[in-house]
Amino acid sequence: QVQLVESGGGLVQAGGSLRLSCAASGIVFRINPMAWYRQAPGKQRELVAGISSGGVTNYADSVKGRFTISRDNAKNTVYLQMNSLKPEDTAVYYCNADLFPTSWGQGTQVTVSS
C-alpha cells in the first residue's frame, strides 16, 4: 500500500522560507520519479517540481530560481526547499510518485502572508 506523508508547511511572511518533506512507503522509492504539486483554493492542482530517479529536476516557471526539489533515497524522502516565498505560493502542497499517479497524501498547508 502506497503511503505519502507530507510535512513542513506553515504560515510565513512574504520573502521567507520553508522546507517541505514527504516520506514515502509501500514503493521502491529509489526507482520512482517524484514530484511536488500544489492546489490553491478554487484552482486546479498544478505541478511545482519534479525529480527523476537519477536526480534530474524540473520546475514550473513560477518557482524557478526560488524552489529546489531534492531526494534522499536512504530515507525514502523527497524535499522541497522554498525560498523567497510569495503570497501566490499559498496552497496545499502534495507529493506524488510518478509510477503511482493516483496515490496522494493528505498534503501540507503553506500560507504566505503579504
C-alpha positions in Angstrom: 0.0 0.0 0.0 1.4 3.4 -1.1 1.6 5.9 1.7 2.9 9.5 1.2 3.1 11.8 4.3 3.8 15.4 3.7 5.0 17.8 6.4 6.8 21.1 7.0 4.1 23.6 5.9 3.1 26.6 7.9 2.5 30.3 8.0 5.3 32.5 6.8 5.7 36.1 5.7 6.5 37.0 2.1 10.2 36.6 1.4 10.5 33.8 4.0 11.4 30.2 3.5 10.0 26.7 4.3 11.2 23.2 3.7 8.7 20.6 2.9 9.3 16.8 3.4 7.4 13.9 2.0 8.1 10.4 3.5 7.1 7.5 1.2 6.4 3.9 2.0 5.0 1.0 0.1 7.0 1.7 -3.0 10.5 1.1 -4.3 11.4 4.7 -3.7 14.8 4.8 -5.5 13.2 3.9 -8.9 10.3 6.3 -8.6 10.4 9.7 -10.1 8.8 12.0 -7.6 7.1 15.4 -7.8 5.5 18.1 -5.7 2.2 19.6 -6.7 0.1 22.4 -5.1 -3.5 23.3 -5.1 -4.8 26.8 -4.2 -8.4 27.5 -3.3 -10.6 27.4 -6.3 -7.8 26.3 -8.6 -6.7 23.1 -10.2 -3.8 21.1 -8.8 -0.6 22.1 -10.6 2.9 20.6 -10.9 5.5 22.6 -8.9 8.7 20.5 -9.3 9.8 17.0 -10.3 12.9 14.9 -9.8 13.8 11.7 -11.6 15.2 8.6 -10.1 18.6 9.8 -11.2 18.2 13.3 -9.7 17.3 15.3 -12.8 15.0 18.1 -11.8 12.4 20.3 -13.5 10.3 23.2 -12.2 7.3 25.2 -13.1 8.3 28.6 -14.4 6.6 30.3 -11.5 9.0 28.8 -9.0 12.3 28.5 -10.9 15.2 30.1 -9.0 13.2 30.0 -5.7 12.3 26.4 -5.1 14.6 23.4 -5.0 13.5 19.8 -5.1 15.8 17.0 -3.8 15.6 13.4 -2.6 17.2 11.1 -0.1 16.8 7.5 -1.3 18.2 6.2 2.0 15.3 7.9 3.9 12.6 7.4 1.2 12.0 11.1 1.4 11.6 13.9 -1.1 12.1 17.6 -0.1 11.0 20.9 -1.4 13.1 23.9 -0.3 11.1 27.0 -0.8 12.8 30.4 -0.7 11.6 34.0 -1.4 8.0 32.9 -0.8 5.2 35.0 -2.3 1.6 35.2 -1.3 0.7 33.5 -4.6 2.6 30.4 -3.3 -0.2 29.9 -0.8 -1.7 26.4 -1.4 -1.9 22.9 -0.1 1.3 21.1 -1.2 1.2 17.4 -2.1 3.9 14.9 -3.2 3.3 12.2 -5.7 5.2 9.2 -7.1 5.1 9.1 -10.9 4.6 5.3 -11.0 1.6 5.6 -8.7 -0.2 8.7 -10.0 -3.5 8.1 -8.2 -1.9 7.9 -4.7 -1.9 11.1 -2.8 -1.1 12.1 0.8 -3.1 14.5 2.9 -1.0 17.5 1.8 0.6 20.2 3.9 -0.8 23.8 4.0 1.6 26.6 3.1 0.3 30.1 3.8 2.3 33.2 2.8 1.2 36.5 4.2 2.0 39.8 2.5 
